[in-house]
Amino acid sequence: MFEQTFRNIDDVLWKEAGCATELDYTEQTSWMLFLKYLDDLEHEHALEAELVGKSYDFIIDQDYRWSQWAAPKKGDGSFDHDSALTGDDLIIFVNTKLFPYLQGFRQRASAPDSETPLPITISGEVRVKYENMKDEL
C-alpha cells in the first residue's frame, strides 16, 4: 500500500521541472515522514500518560501536528476529507506556516524555560515547490 503511494509521488516529482535526482525532494519527503512519525509517537505517549492519570505536553503545537492538517478526523474517528488540506491550500500551509514554525522550533526548544526534549531544526531552503504533486495527492 505505502510502496505504491511513494511510487506515485516519486513519479509526479520526477515529471516536475527541476527535479534532476531524488535529492531534489528527499529533504521535503523526509520531513513529512518525520512529522507523521512524531505525531503518532506523541499520541502514543499521551495515551500512556492518560492511563496513569498524568498529563502530556506535546512537542509540536496542535495546529502543526500531522493529525491536524494532514489527517484530521471527525467526531466518530473517521477521516475528515473536508478538513484535510490538499492542493494549493496544502502548499500554502506548508510553505507559509508549517516550515516557518519548524524553523523557529529550535529557538523555542532551547529557551531557558522550555521542557521540550527534542531540539529539531529545518532548513530555510525547504519548500514545497513541486506544484504538480498537489493534483496527485
C-alpha positions as CSV (number, residue, x, y, z in Angstrom):
1,M,0.0,0.0,0.0
2,F,2.6,2.6,1.1
3,E,5.1,1.4,-1.6
4,Q,2.6,2.3,-4.4
5,T,1.8,5.6,-2.8
6,F,5.5,6.5,-2.6
7,R,6.0,5.3,-6.2
8,N,3.1,7.6,-7.3
9,I,4.6,10.6,-5.5
10,D,8.0,9.8,-6.9
11,D,6.6,9.7,-10.5
12,V,4.9,13.1,-10.0
13,L,8.1,14.7,-8.6
14,W,10.2,13.3,-11.4
15,K,8.0,14.9,-14.0
16,E,8.3,18.3,-12.3
17,A,10.8,20.6,-14.0
18,G,14.0,21.0,-12.0
19,C,14.0,17.5,-10.4
20,A,17.2,16.0,-11.7
21,T,17.5,13.5,-8.9
22,E,15.8,12.2,-5.8
23,L,18.0,14.5,-3.8
24,D,15.9,17.4,-5.1
25,Y,12.9,16.4,-3.0
26,T,14.3,13.9,-0.4
27,E,14.5,16.6,2.3
28,Q,10.8,17.5,2.0
29,T,9.7,13.9,1.9
30,S,11.8,13.1,4.9
31,W,10.3,16.0,6.9
32,M,6.8,14.9,6.0
33,L,7.5,11.3,7.1
34,F,9.2,12.5,10.3
35,L,6.2,14.7,11.2
36,K,3.8,11.7,10.7
37,Y,6.0,9.5,12.9
38,L,6.4,12.2,15.5
39,D,2.6,12.7,15.6
40,D,2.0,9.0,16.1
41,L,4.6,8.8,18.8
42,E,3.2,11.8,20.6
43,H,-0.3,10.4,20.6
44,E,1.1,7.1,22.0
45,H,2.8,9.0,24.8
46,A,-0.3,11.0,25.5
47,L,-2.4,7.8,25.8
48,E,0.2,6.2,28.1
49,A,0.2,9.3,30.3
50,E,-3.6,9.3,30.4
51,L,-3.6,5.7,31.6
52,V,-1.6,6.6,34.7
53,G,-3.5,9.8,35.3
54,K,-0.9,12.2,34.1
55,S,-1.0,14.9,31.5
56,Y,1.3,15.0,28.5
57,D,2.8,18.1,26.8
58,F,3.1,17.7,23.1
59,I,6.3,18.8,21.4
60,I,4.5,20.2,18.4
61,D,1.7,22.7,18.8
62,Q,-1.7,21.4,17.8
63,D,-2.1,23.4,14.6
64,Y,1.1,21.9,13.3
65,R,0.6,18.3,14.2
66,W,0.2,15.8,11.3
67,S,-3.2,14.7,12.6
68,Q,-4.5,18.3,12.5
69,W,-3.6,19.3,8.9
70,A,-2.9,16.1,7.0
71,A,-5.2,13.6,8.6
72,P,-7.9,15.3,10.6
73,K,-10.7,13.1,12.0
74,K,-14.4,13.6,12.5
75,G,-16.0,13.1,15.9
76,D,-16.6,9.4,15.1
77,G,-12.9,8.9,14.4
78,S,-13.2,8.6,10.6
79,F,-11.0,10.6,8.2
80,D,-12.4,14.1,7.6
81,H,-12.0,14.7,3.9
82,D,-13.5,18.2,4.1
83,S,-10.9,19.4,6.7
84,A,-7.8,17.8,5.3
85,L,-5.6,20.3,3.4
86,T,-4.9,19.5,-0.3
87,G,-3.7,21.2,-3.4
88,D,-2.9,24.9,-3.2
89,D,-4.2,25.1,0.4
90,L,-1.7,22.4,1.5
91,I,1.2,24.0,-0.3
92,I,0.4,27.4,1.2
93,F,0.1,26.0,4.7
94,V,3.4,24.1,4.4
95,N,5.4,26.9,2.9
96,T,4.0,29.8,4.9
97,K,3.0,28.3,8.2
98,L,4.4,24.8,8.9
99,F,8.0,25.2,7.7
100,P,8.4,28.7,9.3
101,Y,7.0,27.2,12.6
102,L,9.6,24.4,12.4
103,Q,12.4,26.8,11.6
104,G,11.7,28.6,14.9
105,F,11.3,25.3,16.8
106,R,15.0,25.1,17.8
107,Q,15.0,28.5,19.3
108,R,11.7,27.8,21.2
109,A,13.0,24.4,22.4
110,S,16.3,25.8,23.6
111,A,14.7,28.6,25.6
112,P,15.6,28.5,29.3
113,D,12.1,27.8,30.4
114,S,11.4,25.1,27.7
115,E,10.9,21.5,28.7
116,T,11.0,20.3,25.0
117,P,13.3,17.3,24.8
118,L,13.7,17.3,21.1
119,P,15.5,20.3,19.6
120,I,15.0,20.0,15.8
121,T,15.6,22.4,13.0
122,I,14.5,22.7,9.5
123,S,16.4,24.3,6.6
124,G,15.2,27.6,5.3
125,E,15.7,26.1,1.9
126,V,12.9,23.5,2.3
127,R,9.9,24.5,0.4
128,V,7.1,22.5,-1.2
129,K,8.0,23.6,-4.7
130,Y,6.5,20.7,-6.6
131,E,3.2,22.2,-7.7
132,N,2.2,19.2,-9.8
133,M,2.2,17.0,-6.7
134,K,-0.9,18.7,-5.3
135,D,-3.0,17.2,-8.1
136,E,-1.9,13.7,-7.3
137,L,-2.4,13.7,-3.5
